[in-house]
Amino acid sequence: MTEAAPRTAPPPRREPTLVTAVGGWPSAFGLAIVALAVFCAIFAPLLAQADPQAQNLLARNRPPGAAAWLGTDHLGRDVFSRLVHGARVSLAVGFAGLLVALVLGAGLAGLAVAAGRWPRRAFTAFVDLLRALPGVLLALVLVVALGSGTVPVILATGISFLPMFAVVTASTYEREARAGYVRSALVLGAGRLRILFVHVLPNVLGALVTLSAIILPRVITLESVLSFFGLGVSPDTPSWGRMIADASRFAERAPHALAAPTLALVLTTLAMALLGDGLRRRFDPLRRSLAR
Amino acid sequence: MSASWPRLRDLGALLLRHAGFIVAISACVFVLVRVVPGDVVDFLGVQGDLDAAGQAKLRQELGLDRPLVLQFLDWGARALSGDFGRSLRFREPVVAMMARAAGATLQLAALSLAIGLVVGVALAVAATIWPRRWLDGLVDALNVWSIAIPTFCVGLGLILLFSIWLRWMPVLGNLPAAALVIGLDIAGQIVKPLREDLRETMAASHVRAARARGVPPARLVLRHVLPHSLSVLIALSGLILAGLIGGAVTVEVLFGLPGIGSLALDAIRGRDYPLVQAVVVVLAASILIVNALSQALLRLIDPREAPL
């Protein structure tokens, strides 16, 4: 990119393909990986060679081979089976946490902004309060208060990422509130809630969807970090973070058991970020690159 | 001087607001860690041989049977004088434990920050001095890297590759590797906004005038453009610090560094209220203070910024 690029004629319009539809090759790659992960999660019981929990103490720390495609871990459990079942847990918790953040963040922000000045101020203060604690720490404190397990982890990760949705929704709502169509709806006697959900929400949706694409991989990572800390989903649930936590203690003898979930996590988060960035560029061309 | 008075008043209001936040956070954490069923006495009971009578006695000794509000007021009064109580598990003053852990964390933070600033600023400046496609590609790559690949994954990947596979370095206590992980994350966060701002400043009239005078590109960027863009770094400092602290918790545990992050996790696992409380409040306060300072500083050096 040069400092002052001369304005050139727009490139000739090409036939839309799947690649251009999602915003270019990087995000097409992202889409492929995400689709693969979702496929594994859905068909985990069919793909798995063995029961993910079945221990075989005679075949511990086996390297990858024909019997176990990705080897076995320190308890002789099949790594590949745990990986595809782990995809289930990690993706499900990720989506659920995202949903909590989206509904609570966007919903509360919308209601607070619509309700008037003081609710809005109180809500802003609440969001600022949450933002003063850096992500992991907030989630840690919340998990402690809510206890460990799947539902508390979903709630904790959701609440940790709530501020971003709240900020985006509040600012978009404030901008839209000054727009002509909202004022004319007010004049016509529409209630605040009706304006919020019927008139403004469709305009906020685009921003929320692109933000969701960026937040989802972070939710998945946060779940893994919590599980790695021993505060995540219960020990008998195979999530990627739990696998990483287990395998990291035996990394010398069974590096494959650590490598598999780590690579799965890295690839999935990278793919989701690329896909999210592509979608964002496609649907929100004003903001060109990944924004925080 | 008259113009600086309202500014001071704004600063006062800002500080008051942040002080309120710190009190609110303390109260929230205070309540949150105590609503959990199972306290430190239960934890000790499971661990050792503390019978029911001994547990009740210990609870009374530690003041855990008193009303929450009284406990909080008591804690607040002591905290203001720098006394965060004693760890329930180790019977050691919390301040001493934190002071010991702070050393490791500060080392990690300083080294990460240095790596992040040097890499981030150098790359952004280089891409401005020599506008090449691959340099800007590198800027974007670093930016995407820090956004798309969390420090947790980078750290794990580093351990897998260099410690376990290649056996080049040990994992535990590896400060440089830990700092590299966080440093690259910071670099990725600052390189893109800084590059954008440098690009914008390059088009400013004073830069054009300097270029017309024949100032060579490197000198132009370093002397005329970069100082102008330093406000971006100040504006990002809150974000950087949050990334630093958030990253430090994960990375410290990952690399087995005995810092505040490891301490916090240990305290949370052991239901050690005073320690959890102190760590969270101190970290939150430091983030709030840095945010307030950066806002004030920004307002001071750049009057175009919105009022506080």
HADDOCK unambig.tbl for C-alpha pairs under 7 A between the chains (distance, minus, plus):
assign (segid A and resid 1 and name CA) (segid B and resid 131 and name CA) 6.92 0.50 0.50
assign (segid A and resid 1 and name CA) (segid B and resid 132 and name CA) 6.69 0.50 0.50
assign (segid A and resid 1 and name CA) (segid B and resid 133 and name CA) 5.38 0.50 0.50
assign (segid A and resid 2 and name CA) (segid B and resid 131 and name CA) 5.91 0.50 0.50
assign (segid A and resid 129 and name CA) (segid B and resid 21 and name CA) 6.33 0.50 0.50
assign (segid A and resid 129 and name CA) (segid B and resid 25 and name CA) 6.84 0.50 0.50
assign (segid A and resid 132 and name CA) (segid B and resid 284 and name CA) 5.49 0.50 0.50
assign (segid A and resid 132 and name CA) (segid B and resid 287 and name CA) 6.48 0.50 0.50
assign (segid A and resid 132 and name CA) (segid B and resid 288 and name CA) 6.33 0.50 0.50
assign (segid A and resid 133 and name CA) (segid B and resid 284 and name CA) 5.40 0.50 0.50
assign (segid A and resid 134 and name CA) (segid B and resid 242 and name CA) 5.43 0.50 0.50
assign (segid A and resid 134 and name CA) (segid B and resid 245 and name CA) 6.86 0.50 0.50
assign (segid A and resid 134 and name CA) (segid B and resid 246 and name CA) 5.14 0.50 0.50
assign (segid A and resid 135 and name CA) (segid B and resid 246 and name CA) 6.12 0.50 0.50
assign (segid A and resid 136 and name CA) (segid B and resid 246 and name CA) 5.71 0.50 0.50
assign (segid A and resid 137 and name CA) (segid B and resid 246 and name CA) 6.70 0.50 0.50
assign (segid A and resid 144 and name CA) (segid B and resid 33 and name CA) 6.50 0.50 0.50
assign (segid A and resid 144 and name CA) (segid B and resid 268 and name CA) 6.79 0.50 0.50
assign (segid A and resid 145 and name CA) (segid B and resid 32 and name CA) 5.14 0.50 0.50
assign (segid A and resid 145 and name CA) (segid B and resid 33 and name CA) 5.41 0.50 0.50
assign (segid A and resid 145 and name CA) (segid B and resid 35 and name CA) 6.46 0.50 0.50
assign (segid A and resid 145 and name CA) (segid B and resid 36 and name CA) 5.26 0.50 0.50
assign (segid A and resid 146 and name CA) (segid B and resid 36 and name CA) 6.93 0.50 0.50
assign (segid A and resid 252 and name CA) (segid B and resid 164 and name CA) 6.37 0.50 0.50
assign (segid A and resid 255 and name CA) (segid B and resid 164 and name CA) 6.94 0.50 0.50
assign (segid A and resid 259 and name CA) (segid B and resid 160 and name CA) 6.86 0.50 0.50
assign (segid A and resid 262 and name CA) (segid B and resid 153 and name CA) 6.78 0.50 0.50
assign (segid A and resid 262 and name CA) (segid B and resid 156 and name CA) 6.93 0.50 0.50
assign (segid A and resid 266 and name CA) (segid B and resid 149 and name CA) 6.47 0.50 0.50
assign (segid A and resid 266 and name CA) (segid B and resid 153 and name CA) 5.94 0.50 0.50
assign (segid A and resid 269 and name CA) (segid B and resid 148 and name CA) 6.29 0.50 0.50
assign (segid A and resid 269 and name CA) (segid B and resid 149 and name CA) 6.53 0.50 0.50
assign (segid A and resid 270 and name CA) (segid B and resid 148 and name CA) 5.05 0.50 0.50
assign (segid A and resid 270 and name CA) (segid B and resid 149 and name CA) 5.90 0.50 0.50
assign (segid A and resid 273 and name CA) (segid B and resid 148 and name CA) 5.20 0.50 0.50
